[in-house]
Amino acid sequence: MSALPVYKPGRNPADLAREIGVPRAVKLASNEVAFPPLPAVVRAIADTAGETNRYPDNGAGVLTAALAARYDVDPAQIATGCGAVMLCQQLAQAYADPGTSMAFAWRSFEMYPLLAQVAGARAVQVPLVPGVQGGPADTHDLGALLAAIDDTTRVVFVCNPNNPTGTAVRRAELERFLDAVPASTLVVLDEAYREFVTDPEVPDGIELMRGRPNVAVLRTFSKAWGLAGLRVGYLIAEDPAVAEAVRKTHVPFSVSMLAQAAAVAALASEDEVVARVAEVTAERTRLSGELRRRGHAVADSQANFVWLPVGEQAAGLAAALEARAVITRPFAGEGVRVTVGTPEEDDVFLAALDAVTAATSAA
Ligand SMILES: *Cc1c(COP(=O)(O)O)cnc(C)c1O
């Protein structure tokens, strides 16, 4: 177990502010939304608080029914979990064994290699390719991912939009890929950022899944829906047997009563969520433009973060930003992921970036 890499969460802004002696640090590291929980969510949590001496509904029946109605699927096609990361782990437990493999693009969500390792399966990592000619490696190579699948491959993850590059694969190429993947390999479309997609050519995985029994979609309440602190995600599979396999590895009661109530209230407030998402995507456009104006080759992001492909400067840049009270997420040797914050937060980030650039060119 000591060989396992440790998952690194974003730094706590209060700790950083204290350490460097400033009133407040800005955290743009974990792709949360900056808005406080919706009023209906806060009410639902308060209303439920008085019942928390009891165990939650292990099957999350009310939430599952609400999800089934919202996405027009049968409740038997759904598994809920303590965050989508727990569902990823359950998928690995249900499908991967020593001698099998899990395939995914790299760089992508940092949980995927960990999952394979914990399951004792081989992680097959297929490099991203440049999204634009001569540009950084920032998008899926579905042809190479398909070629990497063999008869040991139990699960393929396609993170769409991809974390941390923000790029998304479009309908035609994804359909071609799904049509070609062998029926014995489960394709998991990780759509943690689906709600932020504005490109009409980027397909909704739940629609693509229909009629394809080896496809499942992962979604979460942590990002657009604003419930990162409550831990609730879900899987929707075309084949109920996939959802059942995932449910069988569920740690009992791991989706808390408060999380279930909050998620149901959030779903019922979808109009407000959509309005907030529109603010985030408008700010994403502004932030991307500001970064491009500064000479950064920022790809069109379909998520609530942008990717600075700064290569070898990634760790140094993130450390220099942190010294100026801005927490971002570096991937050493590759780039820095920056969550789209409020316009005010993003201006603090841009000013810090300008200061770092000025200090670097003066040195
Ligand atoms: C954030 C994220 C998740 C899931 O997050 P949870 O908080 O565990 O629901 C899943 N996949 C990707 C790619 C993510 O970025």
The ligand as an SDF file (V2000), in Angstrom:
LIG
                    3D

 15 15  0  0  0  0  0  0  0  0999 V2000
  -14.9060   16.2270   -9.5280 C   0  0  0  0  0  0  0  0  0  0  0  0
  -14.8970   15.0500  -10.4220 C   0  0  0  0  0  0  0  0  0  0  0  0
  -15.6070   13.8770  -10.1400 C   0  0  0  0  0  0  0  0  0  0  0  0
  -16.4320   13.6050   -8.9530 C   0  0  0  0  0  0  0  0  0  0  0  0
  -16.4760   14.2750   -7.9020 O   0  0  0  0  0  0  0  0  0  0  0  0
  -17.3100   13.8730   -6.6120 P   0  0  0  0  0  0  0  0  0  0  0  0
  -17.1580   15.0790   -5.7980 O   0  0  0  0  0  0  0  0  0  0  0  0
  -16.6830   12.6720   -6.0260 O   0  0  0  0  0  0  0  0  0  0  0  0
  -18.7010   13.6020   -7.0580 O   0  0  0  0  0  0  0  0  0  0  0  0
  -15.5890   12.8470  -11.0370 C   0  0  0  0  0  0  0  0  0  0  0  0
  -14.9000   12.9320  -12.1580 N   0  0  0  0  0  0  0  0  0  0  0  0
  -14.2010   14.0180  -12.4770 C   0  0  0  0  0  0  0  0  0  0  0  0
  -13.4810   14.0600  -13.7440 C   0  0  0  0  0  0  0  0  0  0  0  0
  -14.1650   15.1100  -11.6130 C   0  0  0  0  0  0  0  0  0  0  0  0
  -13.4360   16.1680  -11.9300 O   0  0  0  0  0  0  0  0  0  0  0  0
  1  2  1  0
  2  3  1  0
  2 14  2  0
  3  4  1  0
  3 10  2  0
  4  5  1  0
  5  6  1  0
  6  7  2  0
  6  8  1  0
  6  9  1  0
 10 11  1  0
 11 12  2  0
 12 13  1  0
 12 14  1  0
 14 15  1  0
M  END
$$$$
